[in-house]
């Protein structure tokens, strides 16, 4: 049924294919080892299987630009605010070095990419957090970019799709890191009050201050299967309660069971699900 | 003689310090405590209700209270609120908005409670909703950090129009213990972490995270509270002059400004 509906949508919107081929062409074909089954696969092979382990089904984490190019229509991604760079304004021990290391490892200036793109011809604004960059901890740049993209989306009545992944606050930016949670929330509130759609997709791992702010502020909250999502760290909770926690504690499935996510969507269905949601809310965003 | 950040941290946590309820009881008259989140339960870590700031100024108070003896500390989880505590606070904020009375919050927490049941009931979601809704709350909100301002658990009551701190209170994105153990795998480096994180009221004033610092005088607590009440009334008078739109605009801008970063392109305007 879902397939029939999707093909119907494809027909009326003239859905574009994604940029997968070009993404693969421009991605170095390194070998990656599955954390779960220890199987080794080439990056190109994994991109063709939605970065899911062909052997055991484990989800590999995805980078920021990789994720949006994998998801969106061919040549529809426009990146914004790409020149923002974090500053070690507290002169926090080791921060500059960590920033430099992450910049080299990812080729990005910080832990989030933002911009606009389309799925099935439907425009939206996006942010994608990248856990390879200092565990996507939330500093000034991350807060500023997400706030700015929400402001842009509010101005142009665009829905926002946000992929969350974060270890939490960026303690090297002290209290200013905490303030980013309020700053982004302010922009989410304005976007929401103007009647615009915000969908969050919780990916592995979404924790700490990210969970305690914009990850949980979506009109619709989706999650990837088995993603770790929680507020306090598992070890901290175990220490507090002095008891062993069940294996599925703080998994996407655990959150679904307790009523905190709308749906768990596997990667191969994500594009169709998001297109469906964009279509269902299109009247509000596009025609008013 | 100035105290080190670590000494301030210890002072902020001292068990001899007045707790949230002491401030409320001193500052508000004709109080009535209002319990429960109407969803799950009542969190004793949050002492909240309505009363008068003055003969003719009704207000809502929401205070995190650590408790004063072992029994009350246990009941209040040592001032670490659970999701139902944040939801009770939000309920009272919405009620205050309806009846157009200001909300006065007193923050004193190591952080939101970190337990299995708190996770099951959506600790992150509860705080997220408070921050989001406070960003749109059409009534003045004033928050005073009286002891510890612990991370998201504090921000869930501190997304306010004005924030004040007591002179030896601290406000931090992570506990210095947590910071030391994550960054240096050494929980003995708490003093170093406290210094690196910049957690003092004086730091907050510099970052514009707080509007003002309140001088501590616990030997003359009634006098001290009188001057807090005076400041609150002054702020409410000023904030009440604003339209709802102006109030929210100012609150938005208050938080919008936070961030230190550089841009390599000149003020590029997005199309």
Interface residues (C-beta under 8 A of the other chain):
Chain A: X80 X81 X83 X84 X85 X86 X87 X89 X90 X92 X93 X94 X140 X141 X143 X144 X147 X148 X152 X168 X169 X171 X173 X174 X175 X176 X177 X178 X179 X180 X181 X182 X183 X185 X186 X187 X188 X189 X190 X192 X193 X208 X209 X211 X212 X213 X214 X215 X216 X217 X230 X231 X232 X233 X236 X237 X240 X241 X243 X245 X249 X250 X254 X258 X259 X260
Chain B: X112 X113 X114 X115 X116 X118 X119 X120 X121 X122 X123 X124 X125 X127 X128 X129 X131 X132 X133 X135 X136 X151 X152 X155 X156 X159 X171 X172 X173 X174 X179 X182 X183 X196 X197 X198 X199 X203 X204 X207 X209 X251 X252 X255 X256 X258 X259 X260 X261 X262 X263 X264 X265 X268 X270
